[in-house]
Every structure is written in structure tokens, then in C-alpha cells.
Amino acid sequence: MTNMARNKRIGILTAGGDSPGLNAAIRSVGKAALGCGMEVIGFRDGFRGLAENLRDPLDKAILAGILTVGGTILGTGRDKPHRMEIDGQIRDMTDVMADNYKLNKLDALVCLGGGGTHKNALRLVEKGLNIITLPKTIDNDLYLTDAAIGFDTALGIVTEVVDRLHSTAHSHHRIIVAEIMGNRAGWLALGAGIAGGADVILIPEIPYDVETVAAAICRRRDHGTNFSIVAVAEGAMSVTDAAIYAAARQAKKDTKGAKGSPERDEAKQALAAFNAHHSGNTLRLSKQLEELTKLEARVTILGYLQRGGTPSANDRLLATRLGTRCVELIENDCFGVMVADHGGVVVPVPIQDVAGNLKLIPPDHAWVQSARRVGTCMGD
């Protein structure tokens, strides 16, 4: 029986870090597809599920009741199709995934994920598979989409934490440094910092001078306010560290075609050394501010609290809009695209244009301008 003579069969998987709203997206894709007469298969634990053919049929009973549930009923993982550990060995499993795609007689595979997922999805596109992706990341750094599933919920959670930290900081006359997720992009720290009234916001896109930050805190103290909230993205860097990091990344980029050479190895080691050094940056920043301001400083690392919990109404709505449009695109044989939100309109954009790119905060972004105008120190 040909594809034209049977109903379409689609697969769906969730990869990368979990985010609120993934189940809402699974439900949306699944219910819309079932409503069109399609069959739906869920692959467990990300791309590993496709590599090892770990799958279950998704029906209305399984999809019922998951709209408000956090996490993902399919499980997730950070495995890379071209570098997956199988029986203790690193193997390229893209051909195996292509074989399992055909074995399951799939007409399309829907991948929900962030930056890494889109790079991996592109590898499967290049193998000839019909792939559609949905943007998911609490970092909100996916290229070519205004919104990504999970960001709105995380923004609300982090804002509430910043709100709660105010009372403790005020009561004990402390600096409280809140480390917020965001390795390369600072959307979450910036948004929650503004919404929560943080006094200092430090993001990766704007390298900071610790003395400038300390001076801003001292000005508050001199005006009778003996506490400050510092919202810092985990990837925020000082001006000095940012220069070292940029040089290390450029050296690695310049030696990309010289794999195995001493120069390439040296560049990789330099970048690894920097990353190891930077992992304790928030604690170092806290100690520096304590020394410079003579105020007691404490660190709160939010960690995985930012990923969990019930998705917000906005994330449920976004997931449903993207998921239903995804099925419409499958019906029309439109593949190799990410389903993106552009000004409230859902449109397909090429996965190849998304993979490997980041949506960073421009220095003159409206959020940055608003933060500065209410007196927030941005560290520069």
C-alpha cells in the first residue's frame, strides 16, 4: 500500500532539557493528527528512542489529561545522533535512525527541542527524513522565532523567586546574587530581573565591570538602601573574561580544519580551561561584591527549579498553536522546517537557517533600554 493510499503515520520525540509545555505540545500534535486520521508514534528519551526503536503508539487516552502537566511523558535526553554511546562505544547512529524511520513507515518525524535538537534534526534532514521541529527552550534563544515553549513559564517562576528574595535581602541588609539559567543568551535573567525589580542585571551579551556593579550598590547604600538584588545569567562574564573567551572561541574556529593538530588541541584545551574557570563565576562575583561594598553577600542558584512545574496559560496556548500548525504542514507535505512564532503568526522557517544560530539580546533592545531608564545597573 503506498503512502497515497493510506493515512499518514508520524513520529514525535522530545529532546534536550525538559521545559514546561512539552506535554501540551505533544497533546496538540497528537490530537490534531489523530483528528486527521493519522497514526501517531511517540519515541522515548529523545533521539535514543529513535536509534533503539523505543516507541509506543499515542492515542487519545494517553494524550488525555497531560495539557497541564510539566515535563514530558515521552522522556528526554541529550544524545547526539552522530555521537551516541552504544554499549560503551561512541557511534554514528544517523543511518540506524533512518532505517528505524523507514521500519516504522513514518511519513514525518516531529522533534521538540532547543538549539542542540535543531542541529541534530538537521542531520536527519540531510539523511532524507521528513522532519518538522517545534521550538522549545526556557532560554528563549532559538533563532527565527519570537517565542519558544517553556520560556513564559520559566520567566514567571524566576520572577517570583526574585520577588521573594527582596524580603530577605531587605531584612538582613544583604546583597543577594541570584544565578539564572542562560549560558549564551540572557533573556530569562533580563526579563525576570526587570519584572522582579532587580537592582543589577548581568547578561552574557553585555560584559560587566565588577567595580561598576559595586559602585551602583554603594550608591544605593549611601542613599539609605542597605540591600541589593543582583540577577545574573549563568553565562554573564566580566569584560576581561569575555575577551579571553572570545579569543579562545576564535582560536578553536580558526583551527577547525586542522583536526588532530597541536594548534587544534591547544585551542580546545584553552576553551575547556576557560569553561572550567567560569563555572564558579557567580560565587566569585559574590565575594568580589562583598569585598568592594563591605556588605554581606549571599548566592541563590535557581537551577532546575526554573524548568519544572505546571506550564503557564501562555505556554499552553503557544504549544497548541505551534502543534496544530505542525500537523497542517505535515498534511501539506511541508518538511525540513521549524514551526515558528512571528508576531503572533505561526510560520514555517527552514531548519538549516535555525541550526547553529542563536537569538541574542541586542545592546539596544527595548528591554535593555527600559531597564536602564528605571535605574537598573547593567554592569557596563
N, C-alpha and C positions, 0 to 999 in steps of 0.2 A: 504494500500500500504506500503510495507516495505522500509527501508532505501536503500536497494539494488536496488529497482525498481524505485526510484525517485531521482531527483537531490538533492544534499545536501543543507541544509539551515544552514547558520551560523549567529551568532550574533556578534556584536562588540561594545565595550564601552571604554571610556577614563576616567581614574580616577586619583586622586591626583592633584597636581598642574599642571597648563597648561604649555606647552612648545612649542616653535616654531617647526614645523614639524609634529605635531599631525595630522593636516588635510592632509598632504602629505601621512602619513601612512594609514589613513582611506581610502584615494583615492586609494592607492596602493593595499590594501587588497580587497577593493570593486571592483575595475576594474578587477583585476586578477580573483577574484571569479566569477564575472558575466561572464567573458570570458570563464570560465569553465562550465558555465550552472548552477552555484549555485545561490541560493537566499540569499540576504543579508539584515539583520535587524540591525538597529542602536538603541541602548538603551541610553536614555538621562540621563545626570547628573550622570554618574558613576554607582556604584553598586545600588544606589537607583532606577535607571531606571529599573534594573532587578527585584528588590524587589517589585516595584509598577507596573511593566509591562508597563512602559512608553517607547513605541517603535514606530519606523517609518521605513518603507521599504526604503532601499537605492538603487537608480537606477542611471543610467549613467547621467541623467540630474542633480541630486543632487550632484553627485561627480564631475561634470564639474566645472572648474574654481577655485577649492579650493587648488590646489597644492602650490600656493604662499601665501596663507592666513594664518596668525598667529592664535593662539588659537585652538579651536576645535568646529566644527559645532555641535557636539553631546552634548556639555556642559560637565562639570566635577564636581566632588565632592570628599570629603574625608571621606565619610561614610564607616564604617566597617560593613561587613555583619553580624558579630556575636554580634555587639553592635550598633544597629541603632535606632535612635529616631523616633518612630512612634506614632503619637497622644499624644505626651508628655511623652511617656514611652520608656525606653531602652529595645529593644527586639533583640533576636537572629533570624535573618531573613534568615539564610542559607537554611533551609528547604523550605521556601517560594520561594527563588530564584531557588532552584532545581525544584520545581513544575512549576514555570514560564518557566524555560528552557524546560521542557517537554511539557508544554502547547503550546509553540511556535514551537514544533517539531524541535528543534535545533540539529544539528549534532556536532556542536562545538561552543565555545564562545571565541572570541579573546579579550583579555584585554590589553590595552595600559597603562603603568604606571611605577612608580618607586618602591622604597622599600616597602612602605605600600601596594601598589597594589599587589605586589608579595606575601606578606603574606596573603592577602585576597583571591587571586587567588588560593593559596594552600588549603585554607579551602574549596573552591568549588571543587577542585580536589578530596579532601577527601570525598566529598559527591557523588562522582561518575560522575561528569560532565567532558566532554571533553573540556579541557581548553588549549589554547595556549596564551602566552604573548609576547608582544614586549617591549623592554627596552626604557623607556622614563625618562630622568631626566637631568636638567641643571647642577646638582651637579656631574654628571659622576661617581657616587659611587655605581652603581649596580654591583654586583658580577658576575664574569664569562663572562663579555663582555668587549671588548676593548672600544667600543663606545656606546653611548646612544643618542637617538633622543633628540635634543634640546641643547646639550652641545656646539656644534660648534657655533651655532648662539649666544648663551649667551656669549661665550668666545670672539667673535668679538665685541659684544656690550660693554662688560666690558672693553676690551682693548681700545676701542675708548674713553670711559669715562676717563680712566687713562691718555690717551694721552691729553685730553682736560684739565685735572686738572693741568698738568705741567705748562701751561702758567700762570694760576692764582697763583700757588704756587711760581713760579719764580718772578712774578711781585710784589707780596706782601711780599716776604721773609718769607713764612709760611711753617709750616708742615701741609699737608693735609692728613687726615686719611680717606681712602675710605673703607667703610664696604661692603663686597661682600658676597653673599649667599654661604653657605657651613657650615652646622651645625656640622657634624661629619667628613667630608672629605673636603680637601682644594684644589681640582683640579682646580676649577674656579679661585680662588684667585691666586694660584701659576701660572697657565698658563697666565692669564691676567697680572699679576704682571711682569712676565718675558717679555711678548710681549710688554707691555706698558712702560717698563723701570722703574718700581717702585724701590725705594731705599731700602725699607724694605718690606718683605713679611712675614706675620704671618699666620700660618695654624694650624688646630686642632692637626695634627699629631706631631708637634714639639712645645712643650710648650716653652714659651718665658720668658726671664728675662727683665723687663722693663728698668732696668739700662743698660743692654747690648744694647738695642734698642736706648736709649738716647745717649749712648756713640758713636754709629755709626753715629747718626745725628750730634752730636757735632764735630766729626772728619770731616764731610763734611763742617760744618760751619768754622772750623779752617783752612780749605784749600780754603776758599773763596766762598763756595756754601751755601748761606743762605736760602735754601729751601729743603724740602724732601717730597717724596710721600710714604705713608705707605699703602700698600694693606693688609687688614686684613679680613680673613674669619670670619663670624659671630660666629663660634664655636671655634675660637682660644682662648687659655687660657694661663695665666701665669703659671709658674712652681708650685706655691703654690695652685692656683685654680685647676690645673689639678690633683694634689694629693688629694684634697678634693673631687673632682668629682669622681675620681676612687674609693675612699673609699665608697662614697655614693652608687655608682652603684654596688659595690661588696656586700655591706650590703643588698641591695634590692635583689640581685641574691641569696644570702645565705638564705634569708627568703622566697624564692619563694613558698616553700611547706608549709608555715605556714600562710596562708591567714587568716586575722582577728585577728592575734596575736598582742600583744603590740609591739613586735620586728618588725614585718612586717609593722605596721602602722608607727612606728618611722623611719624606713628606707625610706618609701615612703615620709614622711614629710621632711626628711633631703634632699632627692633628689629634691623635689619640691622647697624647700627653696633655694637650690643652683641655680636651674634654674631661679628662680625669681631674685636672685642676679646677675646672669651672663647676664641677658637681657640688662643691661646698660653698658656692659663691654667696648664697643668701645668708648663711651663718657668718661668713667673713664680713659681709656688708653690715650685719647687725653689730658685730664687735667694733667695726670702724666707726659707726654712728655713735655708739656708746662712748667711745674714747673721745670723739670730736665734740660731742654735745654735753657730756657729763650727765646724761640722762640714762636711766636703766632701759635696756632694750631686750625684747623677747621676740622669738620667731615662732610663727604658726605656719606649718606646712600642710596645706589642704589635701594634697594627694588625691587618692581615689574617691574621696567624698564628692569631688566635683563631677564624677561620672555616673554616680548612682541615683536611684530614686525614680519616682513617677515622672514621666515626661510632661512638660507644660502643655497647655492648650495650643500654643503656637507651634510647638514641635509636632504635636499630633496632627495639626492641620497641615503643616508643611509636608510631613511624611505621607499623608493621604493624598495631597495634591501631586507630589512627585511620583508616588506609586501608581496612581491611576493613569497619569500621563505616560508612564513607562509602558504599561500594558497597551495603551493606544499606539505607541511607537512600534511595539512588537507586532501588533496587528497589521501595521503598515510596512513591515519589514525594514524598519529604520534601525540599524545596528552600528556598533562602534562609537556610541555616543554616551555622554553623561547627561542625565536629566537635570537641568539647572534652573534656578530661580533668578529671573532678570526683572527687577522692578515689579514683582508680583505676577509676572507672566512666566509660565513654565515652558522652557525651550530646550531642544537638544543641542549640545555642543560636542565637537569631536574629542574623544578621549585622548588622542595624541596631542591635543592642544592643552590638556589639563595636566597630564602626567609629567612630573618633574618640575612643575612650576608652582609658585606659592603666591597667595594673595596677602601681601604685606600691607602695613599701615603707612600711607604716605605721610611725610612730616607735616604737611599742611592739611591733613584730613580734618573734617568738621569736628570729630570727637576730640582730637588733639587741641584744636582751637578753642573749643568750649571749655576743656579742662584748664587751659591756661587763663582764660578770661575769668574763671571763678577763683583764680589764685592757686591752683594746684601746681606744685613743682614737678616738672617732667625730668629733672635731673641734669638738664643741659644749661 
